Amino acid sequence: MNQGKTISFSQMFGELDTAQIPVIQRDYAQGREEAWEVRRQFLAALRGSLTTESPSHPLNLDFVYGNFEGDNKTFSILDGQQRMTTLFLLHWYLAAKEGLLEAFRNTFVAGENARFTYKTRTSASEFFDALAKAEDVDPNTLSTILSEAIEDKSWFMLSWRGDPTVHACLNMLDSIHETFFDCPTNSYGRLTDSQSPRITFQFLKLKDFGLSDELYIKMNARGMQLTHFENFKAWLCGQLECIPGGNELESKLDQQWTDLFWQLSRRTNEATFDQLYLRFFHLMAFYRACDRTGQPYIQMDESEQKWLSVVRSRSGHIPSDDLEKHEAFDQENLRRVELILDYFSDLPQNSGLLDDLLNVLTSTDYVRQTRFYALVRFIESMTPEAWEVQEELRRWKRVTNNLINNHRIDEMSSIVPSLQSLNELSDHCADLYEFVANSGIESGFAPAQREEEQLKASLILEDPSWESLFERFEVHVYLKGKLGFLLDMARGPDDSINSESFEHLATKTASVLSDEIRVSKEHLLERALLSLGDYLVYHSFHRSSFCLPNRGTYRERFENWFKVVKKPEFRALLDHIDIHDTEASLRDLIAKCDCGGWRQLVVENPQVIGYCTKRLIHREGDHVCLLSKASFKGFHAELRTYVLDLKLKQLQQEKGLPGPIRSVAFKPVYGSNEWSYNLIKMQDGGVYAIYYDYEGFTTQFRQEPKDGWVDVGMPSFLEEIIQECLPGSPVR
């Protein structure tokens, strides 16, 4: 056989007895489920070559390496396993489809054995033998999936299903059936035509080229599947060949940028080097797609919406066809990629900006992606010389963080306009305060925050000392840039804003909204506010919220304490706060509470708020139900009977229950038509149920164990206990 001979698959069997996949090779990978994109593209190329009427040249599948063994008639394939297996299956399929299986067997079967086989497992070789000799499969008549029809045949052994190569071959046959089912007649003839072959490859023997089996085995030891990034990189390098400066970008891709992502990968266990690298490119494709769209997300067609969703969150493979279709890496985006990666490659290893990069690559959080895009636009908008000017970056991050942190960005319809707004705003990185103060920010973020940033920029331009004052409180864990309500509080009669008054109010607010106070198990903030008035936030029909302490998202902050800070009760609270001891100030308000009614009961009993896991109550007038969930679909407790139970158990612990009472218990209920009650068991076997309705406490009685409940008047000893525990409570 000549060295480097160009031949077709069927011609190869004219010069050897058997082609085999040796033991050192992996199982057939091209047929795996996850390789569907590779499979689709390869089969499309094969079909194109067979269906073109007058191709200018055959489809060449590159080199196939291997060695002859034994009598030099068995060829062991060391490189080309995937392509050769697919070609064998394609020959069989087209022969079966066109009724030419006898011709197929004349070429590819010797005796009882297929001339193409796997040496990796006996089950794989048995499958190829059986398939090659099969006469009872006609793809033209199938009403089921091809693989299911094959598995139904008597010659198919159930044990083969556990062989990964057999499983992959069946997957490939399904894909071949889908791709070639409507192929023109005589496709098999074109595939096996020796005069004008449509599909060829270069056939090379290793020893003819001075290579040993041992050397190739060592080379092939790295023959694991390429990672998603390696596949992407191979495609990208092909794109770079076609653009000016592409060689320089390819060099950076392999060198300084590789160093950057290698260092990043050493900082985290959440993603590998390859995963971080690929996520960066996907994120850049997402940003580019958002830049290019000129319409709101809701007005985009479904395919564009799907593309944005894929590149925003996908961590694995994205088909190269899709990248090309959407021009994900046109010259404009490649310029951006180079600029951004050069910027980060030059940063010192202790730079906090590297943490920002790592955070966005290990998360699909909308807010992080928006915040990182702001940094991308700053880098793009400023000259490399200006990158060193920390003041401009600090101002840009301050304003954009305030906008981002105080806008609900948790879905595609909100992130797209936010990115578009940042894109427009970035034209003014160098004169940010002047632009924001004079022109304002038109769209993309919450109107209230846009107006607040305009006001703050104006104040800073009038008096630069405001800037450090704002920065001091904007980084607060709960405020996160929202200071507008404090500026309103600090306004004087002439509408001017006093910086000393602002600082005083902001210091107190920062203290009462600290994590320590907000998550207090004693609920000091809630109870202190209730002592001053009904501060609760409306939730829904007859339902109000004490406010959750959560601060993870803007929505959590906006729907809770940000609805309270503008209420008069909050302003009154600040007047009572001693900045040197906030907790003592809150406890003092609680101790002096004399508001009466349901508020008094809550202020005096922090367990009431603790019972409401969602911090919700249902209130109609003075009648209050504590909700363990968000509605009556969870267990709930009427406020006064719940507090009475707390008092009874405290009484029991401190000095014991009155003599006639054997035990006390509380019964929360489920459903909107039920009322919780106190259960009082007597020494004589009688049982009292104490309810509280809109008119006061009432009682039912039964004699255990069989009597039903009957309405009775309130016994005097129970009325005395109720008045001792809840003075002034109405009883009927």
N, C-alpha and C positions, 0 to 999 in steps of 0.2 A: 504494500500500500504506500502511495506517495506521501511524503510529508506535507502536512497542511492542505490536504486534498479537500476541495469543495464538493460536497455530495449531499443528497437528500437522505431522509430517514430510511426509505425503502431501499435505496442504493447501498446504504451501509450494510444491509443484510445480504447483499450479494458477495461480500468479501469476508464475512465472519459467520460462525455458527450461532453464537449466542451473545447478546449484550446483557450484562448484568450490573445491578447496583450493588457494590460490595458492602461488607459488614461495617466498614468504618463510616459509611454515610449515614446521615440522619434519615428519619422517615420522610415520606413524600409530603412536602410542606405547601406546595402550590395549591393543593386542594383543601387546605384547612379553612374553617369558617372565616377566621380573621383575615385571610389572604384574599378576600373577595375582590378587592380593588385590583390587585396584581393580576388575578385570574381574569377579570373582565377585560383589562387592557390587553393582555397577551392574546386572548381568544379573539378580540376585535381585530388585532393585527393579522392573525392567521386567516380569519374570514376575509378580510380585505384583500389579502394576497390571492386567495382562491377564487374570489368572485369578480375581480377585475378582469375585463376581457383581454386586454393586451398590456400586461404590466411591462414597464421599461426594464425591470430587473427583478430577480427573485427576492423574497424576504430572507435576509441572511441573519441567522440566529447566533452569530459569533462562534467562538471556539468551543469544541468539545474535547476534553483531555481524557486520557486513560491509558491502560496497558493491556497487552494480551497476556493471558495466563495459560498454563498447561501446554496444550498442543498448539498454542498461538491462534486458536480459533474462537476462544471465549474472551470477549473484550470487557474489561472491568472499567466502568465509567467513574472517573474521579471528579470531573467537573462537567456539568451538563445534565445532571440527574433530573432536575425539575423539568427542563425543556423536553428531554427525551421521553420521560414518562407521559407528559401531556400529548406529545406527538403519537405515541403508541395508542393511547386512548382515543385520540381523534381519528386515527386510521380505522380502528375497530368500529367506532360509531358510524362513520360515513359508509363503511362497507355494509354494516347492518342495515342502515337506512336505505341504501340503494340495492339491496339484495345481492351483494358481492362478497359475502362472507367466505365463499370457497376460494375466491381470488386472494382474500386477506390471509386465509390459512396457508395457501401455497407459499406465501412470502414469510409469514410470521409464526408458523407452527412447524415443529419438527417432531414427528412421532406423536407422543402424548403431551409434549411440553411446548409452552410458548418460548419463542426465541428471544423475547425480552422479559426479564424477570428480576426479582429482588432476592438478594442473598441475606438480607437483614433478618427476616423471619420466615419460617416455613409457611405460615398462614398467608403471607403476602405472595410467595411464589405459587402456592396452590390456587390463589385467587386469579393470578394472571393466566395460569394454565387453563382453568375452567372458563374464564371469560373468552379466551382466544378460541376455544372449541365450541362455545355456545352457539346453538342454532335457533333458539326459541325466543329471541328478543327482537321485536320489530318496532323501532321507534315511531314509525308512521301510524301505528294503531294504538298508541298508549293513551289511556284516559287517566293515568296516574303519573306521578313523578317517576322518572327513569330509574333512579336508585331504588325506589320501592318495588318497581317491577322486577328488577334484578334480584333483590332480596327475597322475593316471592318464589323464585325458581327452585326446583328440587335440587339442583346442583349447588346452590349457594348454602354454605355451612354457617350456622348461626354463630359459631365461635369466631368467624372472621370479623364479626362486628366489633370485637375488642381490639383488632389490629389497627393502629393509627394510619398506616399506609392504605389499607383497604378502605377505611372510612374516608380518607382524603380522596381516593380514586372515585368513590361514589359521588362525593361532592362535585368533583371535577366533571364527571359524566353528566350530572344535572346541569351544570353551567354550559357544557358543550351542547347538550340538547336544546337549551334555551337559545344559544347563539346560532346554531347551525340547522335548526329544525326546518327553516324555510330556505335553506341554501339550494341553489340550482342543481339539477341532476348532473351527474358526471363530475361532481366535486372530488369524489374519490379518485377518478381518473386523473384529474389535474394534480392531485396531491402525490400520486405515484408515477407521474409522467417522467421517464428518465431522459427524454430528449429536451424538454423544456420544464425543468423542475420549478415549482412555485416557491418552495421553502427549502432552504439549504443551510449548511453550517460548515465550519472549518474543522476537519477531523485531524487531531494531532496525537501522536504517541509520545509519551513523556520521555522514554529512553532515546528516541530519535533526536530529542532536543537536549540531551545531557542531564535530564532531571531524574532523580531516583524516586521510587515509591515512598521511601522514608521521608524525603524532603517534602514531597507533596502532602503526605499525611500530616506533617507538622504545620504546613501552610493551611491545610483544611481543618485543623483543630479549632481554628477560629470561626468555623463555618456555622455558627449559630445564626439565627435569623437576624437580619439587620434591625436595629431599633427604629422606631418611628422617626426619630430625628435624623438618623443616618440616611434613611430613605428620602426624607425631605431635603437634606443637605445635598444629596446626589442630584435631585431635581433642580435645586436652586443653583448649583454650580453650572448646570446646563443652561440656565437662564442667564447667568452672569457672562457666559461666553459671548453673548450676543449684544452686550452693551459696552459703551466706552468705560474704561476703568474697572471692568469686571474682574480682571486678574488681580488687581489690588484688593478688591473686596474679598475675593476667594482666599487670598493670603491672610487677611485679617480674620476671616472665618475660621481658619485652621490654627491661628497663632494667638494674637493678643486677645481676641474675643473668647477663644477657648479658655485662655488663662482666667479671664474674668468669671466665666460660668463655673469653672473648676473651683475657684476660690469660694464662690457663692454656695456650691454644693457641699462644701466642707462645713458650712454654718448651719445646715439643717438636715434633719432625718425625714422630712416630708416629701422630698423629691430628689431624684438623681440628677447628675450633670446633664444628661440627654433630655430629661423631662423639663428642666429649667430652661435650657436653650430653646427647645421647641415651643414652650409656652410663650417665650418672649416674642417669637416670630408670629405666633397666632394672635397675640395681643396687638402687635403692630398692624396685622391684617385687619383686625377689628377696628382700630382707630382710623385706618385709611378708609374703610368702608363707611364709617360714620362721617368722615370729612367730605366724602364725595356725594353723599345723599343730600338733596336739598329740600327734603320734605319731612314732616313729622313721621314717626315710626308707624302710627296707626294708618297712615295713608300709603305706606309702601305695599308693594304686592307681596304675596305670600312667600315667593322664592327669595326675595331680598330680606324679608324678616327672618326666614330660616337661616340664611347665610350669616347674618349678624349674630344670631343665637349660637351657631356652630363655632365661629371663630372666637367668640367671646369666652366660651367655656370649655372648648374641646382641649383635652390634654394629650390625646393620642393622634392617630393618623387622620389627615384630611386629604382626600384624593387630589392629585396634582391637576386633574382635569378641572376640578372646582376652583382651585387657586388660579388657574389660567383663565377660566371663564370670567371670574370676577376681577381679574387684573390685580390680584392681591399684592403683588410685588412689582409694580411698575417702577419706572425710574425715580418717580417722586418718593415712593415709599422706601426704596432702597437707599435713597439719599438720607431719609429720616433715620433708617436703621443704622447707617454708618455713623451719622452724627451722634445719635444717642449712645451707641455702644462705645464709640471713641470717648465720649464724655465720661461714662462710667468706668471705662478702663483706666482713665487717668486719675481717678479719685484715690485718695489714701485708703488703706484697708479699714481704718477706724471711722470712716465717714458714715454718718447716719443715713445718707442718701442711698448707700448700698443696702441698708436695711429696708428702705422703701422699695427698692427694686426686688429684693428677695420676697418681701411680703406680698407684693402684687402677683408674683409668679407662683406662689404657693396657695393662692386663694382665687375664688371667682366672685369675690365680694364686689358689688357694684360701686360702693363708696371708694374702696381702695383703687379700683380701676379709674374712677373719675379723678381722684387725687393725683394718681401717677400721670394721667394725661396732662394735667395742669403743669407738671414738671417737664413733660415732653415738649409742650408748647413753649415753655420758657426757654429751654435749651435751644429750640429751633429759632426762636424770635430774637435772641440776643447773640451778639458776636462772641467768638471764643474769648476775646479780651474781657468782655463784660461778664463772663461766667465767674471771673475772679472777684467781682464786686458783690460782696456778700449782702450789702444793704438792699440791692434791688431784688435778689432772690428772696431775702427775708420778707420784704414787703409783698412780693407776689404770693409767696406761700401763705402769709398771714391773711390776705384778703380772700384768696381762693379757698383756703381751708374754712374760713368763716362761712362762705357761700355754700360749700359742699356739705359741711357738717350740719347746716341748718336748712336742709332741703331733703325731702324724701326721695332718695335714689335707691330703689329696690326692684326695679324692673326695666325692661328695654325701653318702654315708652317714656321713662323719666331720665335714663342715662343719655339717650341720644341728644335731646335738646340741651342737656347740661354740657356735653362735650362741644356741641356747636357754639354755645355761648362762650365757653372758655377759649375756643378757637378765635372768636371775634375779639374777645377781651385781650388776648395775647398780643395783638397789634400795638398795645399800649403798655407793654412791660416797663419801658424806660420812663414813662411819665404816668404811672399808674394812678397815684393819688389825684393828680390834676384832672385826669380823664374821668375818674369815678366821681369826683366832687362836682365837676361841671356838667358832664353829660349823663352820668349814671349808667347802670347796667340794665339793658332793655328787657332781657328775657332769659329763660333757661333755669332760673332759680326762684326761690320763694320771694314774692314781692316785698314782704316785710324786711327780709334780710338784705335785699338789694337797696332798699331805702336806708336801712341802718348803716350799711357800708358807705353810702353816699354822705350821710351825716358825719360819720366818724372821719372820713377823708377830709371833709371841710374843716372839722375841728383841728385836725392835725396840721393842715396847711396854715390855719390861723395861729396855732400854738403847738410847736413840735413836741412839747412835753406830754401832750395827750397820747402820743404813740406808745411810749413805754408803759403808760398807765393802762391803755387798752390791752397791750400784750400781756401784762401781768394777770389780768382776769380772763382773757380769752382762752387761756390754756386750762382753765378750771375743768375738772372731769365732767361736770354736768352742764355748765354754761357753754363750753366749746364754741366761743365766739359770739354768743347771743347776749348782747348787753343793752339792747334798745330800751327795754323796760326800765333799766336803771338810769339811763339818760333821761327818760321821761320823768322819773321820780326826782331827779336832780335839777329840774327846770325851776327857775325862779319866777316871780310874778311878771317880770319883763320878758319871759320866754328864753332867757339866757340860761346856759348850763354851767353850773359851778363845779369845777374839777374836784375841789375838796369834798363837797357834798357827795359827788359821784363816788369818790374813793371810799368814803365812810360807808355808804350804802352797799357798795360792791363787796367790801370786806365782810360785812355782816351776812350778805347773801351767800357769799362763797362758803362761809362757815356753816350756815343752816342747811345748805344743799350739798354738804360734803358727804362722802360715802359713809363716814362714821355715823352721822346723824340720820341720814335717809334710811339706812338699813338697820337702825336700832331696833332690837327686839321689844323695847319698851314703847316704841312708836312715839317718841317724845315730840317730834315735829308735828305730827298729825293731831295729837291731843292738845298741844299748846295752841295751835291754830283754832281748833274747835272751841277752846275756852274763850276765844275772841269773837267767834261767829261761825256761821255755816259756810265753810270754805269749799265744801265738797264739789267735785266736778260732775256735771251732768253727763250721764252715759247713754241712757235710753229710757223708755217709758217707765217712770217711777224709780229708776235706778240711778244711783250716784256712786262716785268713786272717792275713796280716801286718798287715792294716787299710789301707784306702784313705784318702787324705788329704782326700777331698771333704767339703765342709761346706754344700753348697747347700740341702739339706733336712734335716729332723729324722731321717728314715729313714736317710740317709747317716751322720749323726753317731751315731745310736743303734746301728746295725749295725756300727760300727767302733770308734772310740776310746772311746766311752762304755761299751763292754763290757770295756775294758781298765783303766779308771781305778780300778775296785774290786778289781783283782787284786793279790796281794801283790807281784808284780814291779814294778808301778807305784809302790806305796808305797816299795819299796826304792830305786827309781830316784830319787824325790824326795829321799831321804836323801843321795844322792851329788851332787845338783845344787848348784852354786855360783850363786846368783842373779845374780852379777855377770858370769858368763861361762858360760852354759848350754852353748854349743857345745863349749867346751873340756872341760866336765865329761863330756859324752857321748863325746867322743873318748878321754878318759882311761879310761872304762869299757871301750870297745871295745879299746883297746890292751892292757889288763890281762886280757882275756878268756882263760879257761883251762877252758872248760866241756867241750871235746871233742865228738866225734860230729858229727851233722849241724848242730847249732847253731853249733859252732865254724866250720864251713865257711861258713855264711851270714854270720856276724859278720865274717869275714876277707875276704869277697868280696861287696861291695855289688851287683855285677852280677847276682847270683842273684835278688835282690828285683826288680831292674829287668826281668829276663826275664819275671816274672809280672805281666803287664799288669793282671790283675784281682786281683793280690796273693794268689793262691791256690796252695797246694801239696797234693799227694796224698801222705799219709804212712802207711805201715804199719810200725810199729816204727822202726827206724833207716833204712829205705829210703824215700827221698823223691823224688817227681817234681815238677818245676817246670811249672806249667800256664800256657800262653800265653793261654788262654781260661778259661772257667769249668769246663771238664771235659776229658776226653780227646778230645772232638770237635774240639779244636784241636791244634796242634803242642805237644809237651811234651818235656821233657828230664830225664833222670835226674840227680840232683844231683851225684854224684861224677864222672861222665863229663863233665858240663858244666864243673865246676871244673877237672878235669884238662886240658880243652881250653884254659881260660884260662891255666893254668900253662905248658902246652906252648908256647903262642903268646908268652907272656912270656919263656920260656926262649929261644925262637927269636929274639926281638927283642934280648935282652940278650947272649947269647953263642953263639947258633946251636945247631942240633940236632945230636945225635951223628952221626958220619959215615955210618952205614948208612941213616939216614932221609932221604928226599928231601922229603916234605911231610907236614903234619898237617891234619886237618879234623874238624869235628864234625857229626854227623847227627842232628838232632832227628827225632822220628817223630810219626805221626798215628794215633790209635786205641789202644784200651786193651790190645790184645794185642801191642804192639810195644815194643821197648826202644831208647832212643837209644844211640849208640856213637861212639867215637873212631875215625877212619879214619887209619891210619898207612901211608903209601906208602914203600916201600924203594927204594934205588938200583938193586937188581937186578930190579925189576919185581914183587916180592912185595908183598902188601897184608895188613895186620893190622887186624882189627876188635876193639876192646876194649870189653867190656860190663861193667856192674856189676849183679849180681843179689843175692839175699838173703844169699849166702855170701861174696861178694867179687868181685874183678876176674877176668874170664875172657877168653879170646882165641879168635878164629877166624882162619883164614888161607886165602888163595887166591893162585894164581899168575896174573897177568894175561897175556893178556886173556881167556882162555876158561874157566879152571878154576873150579869151584864152591867154595863155602866149606866148610872142614873144621875140626872142633874140634882144637885143638892145645894143648899145654902153654904156659905163659907163658914166652917167651924171657927169658933173664937180663937182657939189655940193656933190655928193656921193663919188667921188674920193678924194675930199678934206677931207671929214669926215674919210674915211678909212686911209688916210695918217696921219691924226691927231691922230687916235687911234692906228694904227699899222704902224709906220714910215718905209718907205722903202719897203712896200709890193708891189709886182708886180700887175698891173691892166691892163686888156685888154678889 
